[in-house]
Amino acid sequence: MQAVTEGDRRKEIRVLLGQIQAHPGRDWSDVRRRLATLTRLVAAPRQG
């Protein structure tokens, strides 16, 4: 299994935002929850 990097998360955020912009009339509730989670993960200070 490969580790998920911050870059992977940022890329997923860009892809999801692009999908929302391309199809604004859809119900994006689940995707918005995922975006909130990804944003928190990216914004969290790194522990190491």
C-alpha positions as CSV (number, residue, x, y, z in Angstrom):
1,M,0.0,0.0,0.0
2,Q,1.3,3.4,-0.9
3,A,1.2,6.4,1.5
4,V,-1.1,9.3,0.6
5,T,0.9,12.5,0.4
6,E,-0.2,16.1,0.8
7,G,0.2,16.5,-2.9
8,D,-2.2,13.7,-3.5
9,R,-4.8,15.4,-1.3
10,R,-4.3,18.8,-3.0
11,K,-4.7,17.1,-6.4
12,E,-8.0,15.5,-5.2
13,I,-9.2,18.9,-4.0
14,R,-8.5,20.4,-7.4
15,V,-10.3,17.6,-9.2
16,L,-13.4,17.7,-7.0
17,L,-13.6,21.5,-7.2
18,G,-13.4,21.2,-11.0
19,Q,-16.2,18.7,-11.1
20,I,-18.4,20.9,-8.9
21,Q,-17.7,23.9,-11.2
22,A,-18.5,21.8,-14.3
23,H,-21.8,20.5,-13.0
24,P,-23.2,23.1,-10.4
25,G,-26.7,21.7,-10.5
26,R,-25.9,18.4,-9.0
27,D,-26.2,17.4,-5.4
28,W,-22.6,17.6,-4.2
29,S,-23.2,17.1,-0.4
30,D,-20.9,14.0,-0.1
31,V,-18.2,15.7,-2.2
32,R,-18.4,18.8,-0.1
33,R,-17.9,16.7,3.1
34,R,-14.9,15.1,1.5
35,L,-13.5,18.5,0.5
36,A,-13.9,19.7,4.1
37,T,-12.0,16.6,5.3
38,L,-9.2,17.0,2.8
39,T,-8.9,20.7,3.5
40,R,-8.5,20.0,7.3
41,L,-5.9,17.4,6.5
42,V,-3.9,19.7,4.3
43,A,-4.1,22.6,6.7
44,A,-3.2,20.5,9.8
45,P,0.4,21.0,11.0
46,R,2.6,18.1,10.2
47,Q,3.7,15.9,13.1
48,G,7.0,14.2,12.9
